[in-house]
């Protein structure tokens, strides 16, 4: 991935400390044809296996770095799941819902005290990655 080289240049600390993990991530992505990259979808568990990190502090830090440092490699996607129904949500909607005194279920419109348990965060390759590899 061309953009991974740029990411390593821009983020030396991450590149130095997680070089092997970044190489494993690159290999995992490149096992797929580029035409399929837009449909790749990772859970935190899958990323832990790919990156070979199970440290409770290192994994979230590296995932957040891949999402938030420039150029970003991953984009988080949020889904509210209940009784087999799925509603895609933005990060802002999830954050606002969690910070409200009363949490509203986006599927039913009713108050939902188990909201946090029903939100799933997945990761996809960022637009920057997809565009840089064309």
Long-range contacts (C-beta under 8 A, 24 or more apart in sequence): 1-26, 1-29, 1-30, 1-129, 1-132, 1-133, 2-132, 2-133, 3-71, 3-73, 3-128, 3-129, 3-132, 3-133, 4-73, 6-71, 6-132, 7-69, 7-71, 7-73, 10-69, 10-70, 10-71, 11-65, 11-69, 14-62, 14-65, 14-69, 18-51, 18-62, 20-52, 21-51, 21-52, 21-53, 21-62, 24-50, 24-51, 24-52, 25-50, 25-51, 25-66, 25-73, 29-125, 34-133, 37-125, 37-129, 37-130, 37-133, 38-124, 38-125, 38-130, 40-124, 40-125, 41-77, 41-122, 41-123, 41-124, 42-74, 42-122, 42-123, 42-124, 43-120, 43-122, 43-123, 44-121, 44-123, 47-123, 63-123, 66-123, 67-123, 67-126, 71-126, 71-128, 71-129, 71-132, 72-126, 72-128, 73-125, 73-126, 73-128, 73-129, 74-123, 74-124, 74-125, 74-126, 75-123, 75-124, 75-125, 75-126, 75-127, 76-121, 76-122, 76-123, 77-121, 77-122, 77-123, 77-124, 78-119, 78-120, 78-121, 78-122, 79-119, 79-120, 79-122, 80-105, 80-106, 80-107, 80-115, 80-118, 80-119, 80-120, 81-118, 81-119, 81-120, 82-107, 82-108, 82-118, 89-119, 94-119
